[in-house]
Amino acid sequence: MNLKSNKLYLRIIRYVLLILIVISIVYGILRGEVQIVLRNAVNICLDCIGIG
């Protein structure tokens, strides 16, 4: 493989990964995972300062 095709291969991999990441984020949002993560984060923070 020469340098030009190697760069093209890396660029394709980056775009495929970016698309998969965006799809995963949107899927998580649609499933309501945002509320679960936020609730867990609040509980952990409150535990750390001794309120929870």
C-alpha positions as CSV (number, residue, x, y, z in Angstrom):
1,M,0.0,0.0,0.0
2,N,1.3,3.4,-0.8
3,L,0.9,6.5,1.3
4,K,-2.0,7.9,-0.6
5,S,-4.2,4.7,-0.3
6,N,-3.2,4.4,3.3
7,K,-4.5,7.9,4.1
8,L,-7.7,7.2,2.2
9,Y,-8.1,4.0,4.2
10,L,-7.7,5.9,7.5
11,R,-10.1,8.6,6.4
12,I,-12.7,6.0,5.6
13,I,-12.3,4.3,9.0
14,R,-12.6,7.7,10.8
15,Y,-15.8,8.5,9.0
16,V,-17.3,5.1,9.6
17,L,-16.5,5.3,13.3
18,L,-17.9,8.8,13.5
19,I,-21.2,7.7,11.9
20,L,-21.4,4.7,14.3
21,I,-20.8,6.9,17.3
22,V,-23.5,9.4,16.2
23,I,-25.9,6.5,15.6
24,S,-25.2,5.1,19.1
25,I,-25.7,8.5,20.8
26,V,-29.0,9.1,19.0
27,Y,-30.1,5.5,19.9
28,G,-29.3,6.1,23.5
29,I,-31.2,9.4,23.6
30,L,-34.2,7.8,22.0
31,R,-34.2,5.0,24.6
32,G,-34.2,7.5,27.4
33,E,-30.7,6.7,28.7
34,V,-30.0,10.4,29.3
35,Q,-32.3,10.5,32.3
36,I,-30.8,7.3,33.7
37,V,-27.3,8.6,33.4
38,L,-28.2,12.0,34.9
39,R,-30.0,10.4,37.8
40,N,-27.0,8.1,38.5
41,A,-24.6,11.1,38.3
42,V,-26.7,13.1,40.8
43,N,-26.8,10.2,43.2
44,I,-23.0,9.7,43.0
45,C,-22.4,13.5,43.6
46,L,-24.8,13.6,46.5
47,D,-23.1,10.5,48.0
48,C,-19.7,12.2,47.7
49,I,-20.7,15.3,49.6
50,G,-22.7,13.3,52.2
51,I,-26.2,14.3,51.4
52,G,-27.4,11.2,49.6
